[in-house]
Amino acid sequence: MSLTSLLCWSAFLSVLFLVSPDATNWIGFSLFYSSLFLAVVGTTAIIGFLIRFVLLRQELVWHLAKEAFRQSFLFALLVIICLYLLSQDLFTFLNLIFLIISLSILEFFMLSLKKRNN
């Protein structure tokens, strides 16, 4: 996971420094957002896994990794959507609140599915 996250960060940095936002089309922007998304998912998944495994000493390793990836995916989605809204001049505090509420509802829905399957 660490190696893959480092590769994603290096891909993001190369897109950041090699692609000009003034001269690119949708491909450059999609490379920017997708490489940043993958880098944030990998990094926050590692941090979430380490917090759960080392500090809290919870459950089995597979369950910890699965939870960490799910929550890091939602966090990275929040970051990317906020950056996109900022680029389009649509980012407001109210939009941020709606986004956080909708992602929280999605997380609670996934938690309820997990409890139903157990």
N, C-alpha and C positions, 0 to 999 in steps of 0.2 A: 504494500500500500504506500509506503514511504517513497519508494523509487518511482512509482507511477505518479504520485503527487508532485515530485520534483520534475518529472518530465512534463507534466501539465503546466507547472509554473514556468518552466523554460519555454514552452510553446507560447504561453501567454505573453511573456516578456519579448519574445521574438516578434510576435504580432504587434505588440505595443510599439516597439521601436522601428519595425520595418514597414508597417502599413500606415500610410498617411490618411487620416480621416477626410481630408479635403479632396483627395484624388481617388478614393476607392468607391466601389459600388456595394451592393448588399452582401457580396461574398466576404469582403473585408470586415464588415460589421458582424456578420454571423461568425466568422473566425474569432473575432475579439470576444463576443459574448459567450460562445461555446467553450473556448479555452479558459476563460475566466470562471465559467460555471464549473467545469471539471476540476480546476485547480482548487476552488473553494470547497467543493464537495469532498475531495480527497483530504484536504488539510483539516477541515472541521470533523470529518469522520475519524481521522486519527486522534484528534484532540478529544472528541467525545468518547471514543473507545478507551483511551488511556485514563480519562477521568473515571469512567465506570469500572474499569478493570483494576487499576492501581489504587485509587483513593477509596472507592466505594465497595470494592470486592463483591460484585453482584453476579449472580447466575453463571451460566455457561458462556464460553467465549463466543460461540456462534450467535447466541441471542444478543450479546452485547454488540457485536459487529453489525448485526442486522438493524438494531435500534439506532446505532450511531449513523449508519448510512441513510436510513429513512429521515432522521432529523437533520442531517447535514444536507440532504437533497432539498428539503423544504427551506432551510436557511439560505442555501445558495440560490434557490428560486426567488426568495425574497430580495436578495442582493441584486440579482440580475434584473428583476422587474423594476426595482427602484432606480437602477442605473438607466434602464431604457426610458422610464418615465421622466427622469431628469434630462435625458437627451432630447426628448420631445417637448420639454417645458410643460409637462402635465403633472409633475410631482408636487403634491400638496400634503399637508398634515392629515387631512381627511382621507385622501387616497391611501396613505400609509396605514392609517387605522383600519380601513376596510380590507386592505391586503393582509395585515396581521390577523384580523378576525377570520378571514376566509381560510388562511393557512392553518390557524388554530383549529377551526372546525374540521378541516381535512385531517389533521393529526388526531383529533379526538375520534373521528370516524374510523381511522385505521386502528386505533387502540381498541375501540369497541369490537371491530372485526377480529382482532387478536384474542380478546377475551371470549368471544363467541366460539372460536375454533378450539379453544382449550378445554 
